[in-house]
């Protein structure tokens, strides 16, 4: 079982944060689908942890070839803005 076949886990956040300077495209390909799908979770705290998990990987995500992770950066940015709009509409932000 690969990481991407598992349900999103907050431990992914720590996996990405340990050595952000050594993030490989292979590792990102493994964890990105789980993180991206967790951004759509109806529980705000799950989506928040998923978004926070991506912070140490920003440089690696920007350097990754478009669509090499399965979902492009445009879709990720759209998903993050959608989550932010939801929080604002709930008056949580």
N, C-alpha and C positions, 0 to 999 in steps of 0.2 A: 504494500500500500504506500503510495507516495503522499507527500504532504498535501498536494492539491486535491486528493481524493477524500481528505478528511474534512470535517466540519471546521469552520473557522475557530481558532483557539487564540485566546489572548497571549499564549506563549509565542505565537508568531511575531508579535510585537518585539519581544525580547530577542528572538532569533535574528531579526533584522537590525536591532539596535546594538548588538554586541560588537560587531566590527563593520560599521557602515562603509569604511574605506575598502573593504574586501568583498562587497556584495558582487556576486556574479550574476550574469544573465540567466544561468541555469537555475540558481536559487530563486530568483525573481519569478521565473516561469513556473516554478513549483508552488509558490505561495500566493502569487497574484490572483489566480481565480477565486481562491477562498476569501481573500481580503476584499476583492471587488464585489463578490456576492454578499458579503457581510455588510457592505455599505447600504444595502437595500433592506436590511433587517428592520422589522417594525419596532424593535426595542432600540431606543435612542442610545443606550449605553453600549450595545453591541456595535452599532454603526460608528459611535465615537471612538471606541477602541480600534476598530478597523482603520479609521482615518488616521488615528495617532500612530498606528503601526507603519503607515507609509512615510511618515516624516523622516526617519533616518535613510530612507531609500529614494528620496527626491532626486538627488543627482544621478543615481543609477537609472531611475525611471526616465529622466530627461535624456540620458545618453542611449537608452535602448532604442533600437530601430523600430519605427512605427509598425504596429500590429505584431511585433515579435512576442508580445505577452498574451496574445489572443484578443485583447481589447485595447484599442488605442488610447492615447492620452486624452483625446477630445472626449471620449466616452467617460473617462475617469473624472475629468474636470466637470462635465455636465452632472455626473452623479453627486459630486461633492457640493456643487451649487444647489442642486435639488434638496439635498439633506439640510443645507444651511437655510434655504427658504422654508422648509418644514419647521425647523426650530424657531425661526422668526415668527411664523404664523401661529405657533403655539405659545408665543411670548416667553420662550425659554432662553432667548438670547437678546 
